[in-house]
Amino acid sequence: MSSPDPSTSRGAPLPSALMGRFRRRSAAVPSQPDRVRSVAPAASSGLPTVEEVSAGGIVIRRHQGRLEVAIIARYNRGGRLEWCLPKGHPEGREGHREAAVREVEEETGIAGEILEPLGSIDYWFTVPRQRVHKTVHHFLLRAIGGELTIENDPDQEAVDVEWVCLTQVGRRLSFANERRIVDTARRIVDQHFPGDA
């Protein structure tokens, strides 16, 4: 799929109360040799390129007769606030499914069970001294417990979290490629939540 379009950012201003909890991560790419792989310099930029893999997804709950999705706000490596789907790097020997479940719970506080894969997106971005090619594997999850919070995020990447109606979530997400993942979920959600799509 195509790369994120920064001009489509629709993130809401961050409440000042959250600013005290914000701690920006280093712009350096994490050094997980099994998940981040260096490749040859990009011909067009002359910068070395690294491959990154993440997993996450759309965790859905039924609430007051409607389906809702938990989304997070975070600052990207350039310092811009983005509303996005929860996701992160696999740890150790974790597979994509295990990483998606863990990352969703860490970043949103919501435990989920995977219903089915939604597909993968990939995109490119540049940070100081390197280009990054990132692939994100997305899954549809059913919320099975927990409470909405960002307090359990060990990396403190998430700075806000909220439930958004499934029919409205596309308007809140910052990137077109994640909106397409939501569209995929909306096409199949009635198989898992009959009568709610």
URBELQUI-V70887 format. One record per residue. N is the residue number from 1. SS is DSSP state (a for helix, b for strand, c for the rest). D_FIRST is the distance of its C-alpha to the first C-alpha in Angstrom with 2 decimals. Layout:
N_SS_D_FIRST + N_SS_D_FIRST
This chain:
1_c_0.00 + 2_c_3.75 + 3_c_6.74 + 4_c_9.30 + 5_c_11.85 + 6_a_15.29 + 7_a_17.06 + 8_a_15.79 + 9_c_17.62 + 10_c_20.05 + 11_c_21.61 + 12_c_25.25 + 13_c_27.92 + 14_c_28.83 + 15_c_32.30 + 16_a_34.78 + 17_a_35.91 + 18_a_32.68 + 19_a_32.94 + 20_c_35.61 + 21_c_33.30 + 22_c_30.54 + 23_c_30.40 + 24_c_27.69 + 25_c_26.31 + 26_c_26.72 + 27_c_24.09 + 28_c_24.45 + 29_c_21.90 + 30_c_23.47 + 31_c_25.52 + 32_c_24.59 + 33_c_25.01 + 34_c_23.62 + 35_c_20.34 + 36_b_19.99 + 37_b_20.56 + 38_b_21.65 + 39_b_20.81 + 40_c_22.26 + 41_c_22.26 + 42_c_19.51 + 43_c_21.27 + 44_c_20.39 + 45_c_21.41 + 46_c_23.91 + 47_c_22.66 + 48_b_22.20 + 49_b_18.76 + 50_b_18.33 + 51_b_15.86 + 52_b_15.58 + 53_b_14.81 + 54_b_15.14 + 55_b_15.57 + 56_b_16.37 + 57_b_16.11 + 58_b_17.64 + 59_b_21.40 + 60_b_23.34 + 61_b_27.07 + 62_b_29.43 + 63_b_31.62 + 64_c_34.26 + 65_c_32.96 + 66_b_29.31 + 67_b_26.13 + 68_b_24.94 + 69_b_22.03 + 70_b_22.76 + 71_b_20.68 + 72_b_21.62 + 73_b_22.19 + 74_b_21.97 + 75_b_22.35 + 76_c_19.64 + 77_c_20.93 + 78_c_21.90 + 79_c_23.97 + 80_c_22.12 + 81_b_22.23 + 82_b_19.01 + 83_b_18.91 + 84_b_16.33 + 85_c_16.10 + 86_b_18.33 + 87_b_17.07 + 88_b_18.54 + 89_c_19.35 + 90_c_21.14 + 91_c_24.83 + 92_c_27.07 + 93_c_26.49 + 94_c_24.40 + 95_c_21.77 + 96_a_18.47 + 97_a_20.33 + 98_a_23.26 + 99_a_21.32 + 100_a_19.44 + 101_a_22.86 + 102_a_24.57 + 103_a_22.13 + 104_a_22.07 + 105_a_25.86 + 106_a_26.36 + 107_a_24.32 + 108_a_25.44 + 109_c_28.67 + 110_b_27.58 + 111_b_27.99 + 112_b_25.73 + 113_b_25.55 + 114_b_22.42 + 115_b_22.30 + 116_b_19.22 + 117_b_15.72 + 118_b_12.87 + 119_b_10.03 + 120_b_8.06 + 121_b_5.40 + 122_b_6.02 + 123_b_7.43 + 124_b_10.83 + 125_b_14.02 + 126_b_17.67 + 127_b_20.68 + 128_c_24.23 + 129_c_24.78 + 130_b_21.33 + 131_b_17.63 + 132_b_15.40 + 133_b_12.27 + 134_b_11.36 + 135_b_9.86 + 136_b_10.66 + 137_b_11.93 + 138_b_12.81 + 139_b_15.96 + 140_b_18.14 + 141_b_21.53 + 142_b_24.91 + 143_b_26.98 + 144_b_30.20 + 145_b_31.94 + 146_b_32.10 + 147_c_32.35 + 148_c_29.90 + 149_c_30.36 + 150_c_28.77 + 151_c_31.98 + 152_c_30.80 + 153_c_27.85 + 154_c_29.31 + 155_c_27.13 + 156_c_27.87 + 157_c_24.33 + 158_b_24.42 + 159_b_26.85 + 160_b_26.75 + 161_b_25.69 + 162_b_26.25 + 163_b_25.94 + 164_b_24.22 + 165_b_24.63 + 166_c_21.66 + 167_c_22.05 + 168_c_21.94 + 169_a_19.43 + 170_a_16.55 + 171_a_18.96 + 172_a_19.54 + 173_c_16.17 + 174_c_15.40 + 175_c_11.62 + 176_a_9.64 + 177_a_6.74 + 178_a_9.93 + 179_a_11.52 + 180_a_9.19 + 181_a_10.20 + 182_a_13.67 + 183_a_13.61 + 184_a_13.03 + 185_a_15.91 + 186_a_18.05 + 187_a_17.97 + 188_a_19.41 + 189_a_21.40 + 190_a_24.62 + 191_a_24.84 + 192_c_25.42 + 193_c_27.10 + 194_c_29.16 + 195_c_30.37 + 196_c_28.23 + 197_c_25.02
